[in-house]
């Protein structure tokens, strides 16, 4: 079963920033996102404050994501040296992403369900 990707505004903005002048990187990210949606377990499970999330490399970058029902929530993408330090705070801010909330509402997922998912990160 393929999962459906959810690209919160922060992820989308960072994706565009990193790929703006690099079509090859955009293609590599696209392939990795598709592969993650087909098999989310390809990424390495994270621990400590990122427990519940996974990370998969597109060297020298890492894509950090979580499985949320039938969806893959792509939390953050950045250079490996920066990605993990920022990911926890970015994940906690998902509940404030109006675009993400609107997308989930269209498919019948409540904001309370998203809050529960976000609260489970790091537990």
C-alpha positions as CSV (number, residue, x, y, z in Angstrom):
1,X,0.0,0.0,0.0
2,X,1.4,3.4,-0.9
3,X,1.0,6.1,1.6
4,X,-0.1,9.6,0.7
5,X,2.5,12.4,1.1
6,X,1.7,15.5,3.2
7,X,4.1,18.4,2.6
8,X,3.6,21.0,5.4
9,X,4.5,24.6,4.4
10,X,7.9,24.5,6.2
11,X,8.9,21.4,4.3
12,X,7.7,22.8,1.0
13,X,9.5,26.1,1.5
14,X,12.8,24.3,2.5
15,X,12.5,21.9,-0.4
16,X,12.1,24.8,-2.8
17,X,15.0,26.7,-1.2
18,X,17.4,23.7,-1.5
19,X,16.3,22.8,-5.1
20,X,15.9,26.2,-6.6
21,X,19.1,26.0,-8.6
22,X,19.6,22.3,-8.6
23,X,17.2,20.3,-10.8
24,X,19.2,17.1,-10.2
25,X,18.7,17.4,-6.5
26,X,15.0,18.1,-6.9
27,X,14.8,14.9,-8.9
28,X,16.7,12.9,-6.3
29,X,14.4,14.3,-3.5
30,X,11.3,13.4,-5.6
31,X,12.5,9.8,-6.1
32,X,13.2,9.5,-2.4
33,X,9.8,10.9,-1.4
34,X,8.1,8.5,-3.7
35,X,10.2,5.6,-2.3
36,X,9.3,6.6,1.3
37,X,5.6,6.7,0.4
38,X,5.9,3.2,-1.0
39,X,7.8,1.9,1.9
40,X,8.2,4.2,4.9
41,X,10.3,1.7,6.8
42,X,13.3,2.5,4.5
43,X,14.2,5.4,6.7
44,X,16.1,4.9,10.0
45,X,13.9,5.2,13.1
46,X,14.9,8.2,15.2
47,X,15.3,8.2,19.0
48,X,15.2,10.6,21.9
49,X,13.2,13.8,21.1
50,X,12.6,12.6,17.5
51,X,11.2,9.1,18.5
52,X,8.3,8.3,16.3
53,X,10.0,9.9,13.2
54,X,12.3,8.5,10.6
55,X,15.1,9.9,8.5
56,X,16.4,8.9,5.1
57,X,19.4,10.3,3.4
58,X,19.8,12.0,0.0
59,X,23.4,12.8,0.6
60,X,24.4,15.2,2.0
61,X,20.8,15.9,3.0
62,X,18.3,14.1,5.2
63,X,14.5,13.9,4.9
64,X,12.8,13.6,8.2
65,X,9.2,12.2,8.2
66,X,6.6,10.4,10.2
67,X,3.8,7.9,9.5
68,X,0.4,9.3,10.3
69,X,-2.4,6.9,9.4
70,X,-2.4,6.6,5.7
71,X,-0.1,9.6,5.3
72,X,3.6,10.3,5.4
73,X,4.1,13.7,7.0
74,X,7.3,15.2,5.7
75,X,8.6,17.2,8.6
76,X,12.0,18.7,7.5
77,X,14.7,18.4,4.9
78,X,18.1,20.0,5.3
79,X,21.8,19.3,5.3
80,X,22.5,16.4,7.7
81,X,24.5,18.7,10.0
82,X,21.5,20.9,10.5
83,X,18.4,18.8,10.0
84,X,18.1,16.9,13.3
85,X,18.7,20.0,15.5
86,X,15.8,21.8,14.0
87,X,13.4,18.9,13.4
88,X,11.9,18.7,16.9
89,X,10.7,22.3,17.0
90,X,9.5,22.1,13.4
91,X,7.5,18.9,14.2
92,X,5.9,20.6,17.2
93,X,4.8,23.5,15.0
94,X,2.9,21.2,12.6
95,X,-0.3,21.8,14.5
96,X,-0.1,25.5,13.5
97,X,0.3,24.9,9.8
98,X,-3.0,26.1,8.3
99,X,-2.4,24.5,4.9
100,X,-1.7,21.1,6.5
101,X,-4.8,21.4,8.7
102,X,-7.0,22.3,5.7
103,X,-5.6,19.4,3.7
104,X,-6.3,17.0,6.5
105,X,-9.8,18.4,7.0
106,X,-10.6,17.7,3.4
107,X,-9.9,14.0,3.9
108,X,-11.7,13.8,7.2
109,X,-8.7,14.0,9.6
110,X,-9.4,16.2,12.6
111,X,-6.9,18.7,14.1
112,X,-7.2,16.7,17.3
113,X,-5.8,13.6,15.5
114,X,-2.9,15.7,14.2
115,X,-2.3,17.1,17.7
116,X,-2.2,13.5,19.1
117,X,0.4,12.5,16.4
118,X,2.6,15.5,17.2
119,X,2.4,14.9,20.9
120,X,3.5,11.3,20.4
121,X,6.8,12.5,18.9
122,X,9.6,12.0,21.3
123,X,7.6,9.8,23.7
